[in-house]
Amino acid sequence: TTGKPDISREKSAELFEKAKTYFPGGVNSPVRAFKSVYGTPLFIQKGDGCHVWDADGNQFVDFCCSWGPLILGHNNAKVREKVIEVMQHGMSFGAPTALENDLAELILKNNKFIEKIRFVSSGTEAVMSAIRLARGYTKRDKILKFEGCYHGHVDALLVKAGSGLVTFGETSSAGIPKAFADETIVVSLNDRDALKKAFEEFKDQIAAVIIEPIPANNGLLLQEKEFLQFIREICTENKTLLIFDEVISGFRISFEGAAGYYQIKPDIITYGKIIGGGMPVGAYGASKEIMSNISPEGAVYQAGTLSGNPVAMGAGIAQLSELLRLGFYRDLNNKTEEFVASIQRFATARNYKFKVFSVGSIFWFAFTDLEHVRKAEEIDPTSMEKFKLMHRELLNRGIYLGPSGYEVGFISSAHTKVELEKAKRAIFESLDLVFRK
Ligand code: PMP
């Protein structure tokens, strides 16, 4: 028994059957296919505030928020109006517009960690370009990444660690030449010795260390500030650039992202998601000196037909302007903290093997009794069965979480107290069902 009848997915199922004839696996991005949770993926028809509605008319409080970009919730009036205003004058020119200056100014004036920026069209593109910049700048080839950090579907970064402290990358995807993966070194998070060993073994060969300073793609693997500082120091000592991939944490944890939160200055920062207000945008930024290596000023080539697209810039300007309002992050983070603490109290009181990890307005439901989860390998894969049950129960109670237990949830400024209370009750009921099975 599931406690409640399953929601109707008739229309979604019909759409999915059709989609399967058009797209591999029926989707345009893999996790959307609901492979690791119950049932047919829900086809979303509309969103407003903290709610989404699917094709069958089911309503949900949405904690996926398009995987992070929608920090103001769905269909925010200020963002929508700005987009419509811009669109009335054309959608793309492939030539500079004042809107690019406006968004850049908004960012650079309020972020002391970068001096120049380049807009691209996705997080993947931002990371790919940052890696090329680091290699061009240092004239070195190797990249070091951490197991459990996702950086988009960049060839050199779709690799995982094998056994041992330091390993050469082994690809996690077909279609990546071994020679590319060989340039990638993978180490565990929270492991100073592995990092030291990698720098000894590949002395003067590592162009960049890339990390999600708040790793949020393999659960929420919160790192200690001291570890991030250690990475900063070892990079400086070895003339290796430090790249913070802030595609999720940028403008989410604070306006200055995780760099601001930890007060650690990386050499290059990548952004995506929130920066585009829900439109396809990414960006990377660094000091003037490092950025001067980008074409047409420097020798590192990087370009894009739709880069700095005016409609996307408009959405970004409208969204980021809201984030700069006094108290925006304080209110959002307080709201999240209350939500998370109350769920944790409930689970602890009932002795459930369940933790809610959170930072800022990001949270992760983990079926564990560990006090901290800092490395990918500390997650028990069998615990995902519990998430799968919970996901189904939550959908049946009008709560939408991203369809994977390894993904984090997001709270937006549009999540009202009333809706969060409703969500809590649904979460309590679902936990009871999951643990009493
Ligand atoms: N880096 C990080 C940290 C991400 O979370 C993501 C996407 N989830 C990416 C890069 C890739 O961004 P996109 O999906 O926009 O290409």
Residues whose N, C-alpha, C, O or C-beta is under 5 A from the ligand:
A	BS01	PMP	S122 G123 T124 E125 Y150 H151 G152 E212 D245 V247 I248 G272
